[in-house]
Amino acid sequence: MTRRHGYGLFAAILTLVVAVSTAIYVGATLDDGTAPHAESVNRSRGDSGSAVAPASAGTWVGTWSASPVNGEPGTAVQGLAGRSLRNVVHTTVGGTSARATLSNLYGTRPLTIAHASIAVAATDNSAAADPGTMRRLTFGGSPSVTIPAGQQIVSDAVRVVVPRDSDVLVTTYSAIPSGPVTYHPHARQMSYAALGDRTEDTCAEAYTEQIEAWRYVTALDVFSKQATGTVVVIGDSLTAGTTSTVGTNSRWPDVLADRLHAAAEAGADVPHYSVVNQGIGGNRVLLPGGPGTPAPNASALARFGRDALDRANVKVVVVDLGVNDILRARDPRTVKASAIVAGLRELVARAHGRGLRVVGATLMPFGGFHGFSATTEGLRQSVNAAIRAGRVYDAYVDFDKALRDPQNPRRFRPGYNSPDHLHPSDKGYARMAEVFDLAELRGGAPARL
């Protein structure tokens, strides 16, 4: 059955029927986001379109990701029961099979996904699917899965050709109220919702609700011949792409992915990597964005394992963090640049423990922003001095130098600035990716004596 309109009650009953087998599967494949994911393919017993192990040579890499940020406001009691949530995500490499990660990190109760699907979008920025690519997602062979509060799950692999630089639709349906919906707001990408179970609809007619956020889905991996590994970019709103044009994939990691692909296509000696974006608006190295367990907008130190080190086949981590530790402090006079640097060095040490190379970025100017002062500017300069002196990362990209105004280096160069004087324009984001030395992404962690 490829259409299940109005089958919410049936889905709930089905969920109870498969509870025992689901529980067995959960014990084997669920995690809390702190343990590495297995690189092997989950094999499924589903029907046509269900998961089987790819037969051709290739490797699993991340083609898209987004960090869970908090529970969505207004969903604390009912969640979004009775709605199909169609997330629009954009790929950085293509593949012949795919798997999705679903998160209930900020849930307070078990989340039961009655049905889920994946498809390539028929057109950009649309809820309509290419009919030939619609596939049902399964979990240990079952169309339904229950994810305990605070945990996440990876679907079975499903055979579907996913093109590079395309929109993919990951749709979930829950019939049972589940409490807070784990989401990533300010996505710079519109996603959709529909009443009822519309997970396998290929037309967009029912998807009348829109939101600039991703719900439940936090990663999409593909089995690919185009890439041999994944670059994970972890950062704040400057990485998440705040102020970039919605629906255009103009965040600087998007442009970096395009540069890597173009260089590889031209035969340049560059690594063949995908790029995934783990930026969160307001993110800090040292402190979370609020109270609670788990804390909303978890600090980089707290989320580094889940959001960076445990991504599929990660080879390099790129870090662009530190500005919010300065600007979001209650009293910047109490902030020490040495503490920020120490936090960044701790991230590097953890990556080195996995044999991963780390490339960092200098902090860009924010003159004209409401948090600017002699104190905050001094902290920024001190952190940048440590980065440029080689005391933090294996290599660095100088975003500050690339975007600052030569006539007033405390501010952005005209044309690279957005109205808030903290975030770049689309042109500024593109410039960040353009000055990135692709050769710096090659190699592993250096030996430490």
Residue, then its C-alpha position, 0 to 999 in steps of 0.5 A: m500500500t503506497r497511500r495511507h491517507g486517514y490511517g492514523l488509527f491503524a498506524a497506532i494499532l500497528t505500532l502496538v503489534v510490532a512493539v516487541s520486535t521494535a523493542i528488540y531492535v531498539g536495544a541493538t541500534l538506538d543510542d543517545g548520540t554519544a557513541p559512534h555509529a557503525e559504518s556497516v549497512n543495516r540490512s532490511r527485510g522490506d519490500s521493493g524500495s526497502a533496504v538492501a546492502p549496496a553491491s557496488a564499491g563505495t563508502w558511506v558518507g554524510t551528505w547533509s546534517a543539522s544539529p538538534v537544538n531544542g524542543e519546538p515551542g508549542t509541542a510540549v504536550q501533544g508533539l505533532a501527532g497526526r501530522s506528516l512532517r516533510n523535511v527538505v534537506h540538501t545534498t553535498v554528494g550523491g549516492t546509490s543508497a541512503r539512510a536517515t538519522l532521527s532524533n528524540l534528543y529533546g523529547t520527554r517521552p518515547l517518540t513512535i514513528a508510525h511511518a517514514s519515507i525518503a524521496v528526491a524532490a521533484t523541484d527545488n524548495s518543494a514538497a513534491a517528490d519525484p515519484g520514481t524515487m519514493r521509498r519507505l524507510t524501515f527500522g530493523g525491517s519494520p515500518s514503525v519504530t519507537i525512540p526513547a527520550g534522549q536518543q536517536i536512531v539510524s534507519d535501514a539503508v534504502r536503495v535510491v539514487v540521490p543526486r548531488d546538489s539536490d533537495v531530498l524529502v525525509t518525511t515522518y508520521s506519528a500517530i501518538p502524542s510524544g511531547p516536545v519535538t526535537y528540531h533545528p530552527h532558523a534552517r534557511q530552508m523551508s520544510y512542510a507539514a500535512l494533516g494525516d499520514r501523507t508520508e508517501d504522497t508524491c504531490a505537494e497538495a496536502y503539505t499546506e503548512q510551512i516552517e523554517a526548521w528541520r524536525y526530528v531528522t538530523a542526518l542523511d548519509v549516502f553510499s557514494k562513489q563520489a566521496t571517500g569521507t566527510v568534512v564536518v563543519i561545527g560552528d554557530s550562526l555564522t556556519a548555520g548561515t543566518t541572514s543568508t537567503v532562504g532556499t538558496n543554500s548560500r551558507w559558506p559550507d554549501v559553497l565549500a562543498d561546491r568548490l570541492h566538487a568542482a575542483a575534483e571534477a577538474g582533476a585538481d589534487v584535492p580530497h574527495y569529501s562531502v561537507v556537512n553543516q553542524g552550525i547552531g545559532g548562538n552556539r558557544v564553546l564553553l556554555p550552553g544556551g539555557p538550563g536543562t538536561p539535555a541543555p538547549n543549544a548545547s555547548a560545543l564541548a558537550r555536543f562535539g562527540r555527537d555532532a562532529l566526531d560521530r558523523a559518517n566517515v568523518k575525515v576532517v573537522v572544521v571549527d568556527l566558534g568563539v564569537n558567542d562566548i564573547l558576545r553572549a557573556r553577561d559581563p564581557r569583562t569576566v571573560k578570558a580569551s585564554a579560557i575560550v582558547a583552552g576550550l577550542r584546544e580541547l575540541v582539537a585534542r578530542a578530534h586528534g584522539r580519533g586521528l582527525r585533522v582540525v582546521g579552525a577559523t579566525l573570528m570575524p569583525f563585529g563592529g557596529f553590532h550591539g555587543f561591540s565594545a573595546t572589551t569584546e574587540g580586545l577578546r576577539q583579537s586575543v583569540n585570533a592572535a592565538i589561532r594565527a600563532g598556531r597554538v590552537y588548530d592544525a591549520y586555520v583559515d583567516f576569515d577575519k582578514a578575508l572579510r574585514d574592511p581594510q579602512n576599518p578592520r573592526r567592521f566588515r568590508p562593504g558588500y560582505n556585511s548584513p544589516d546586523h553587522l555580525h553576519p555576512s551577506d550571501k556575498g560574504y558567505a561565498r567569500m568565506a568559502e572562496v578563501f578556504d585552502l582546499a589542500e588544508l583538508r588533506g591529512g590526519a592529525p599530526a603526531r604529538l611528541 
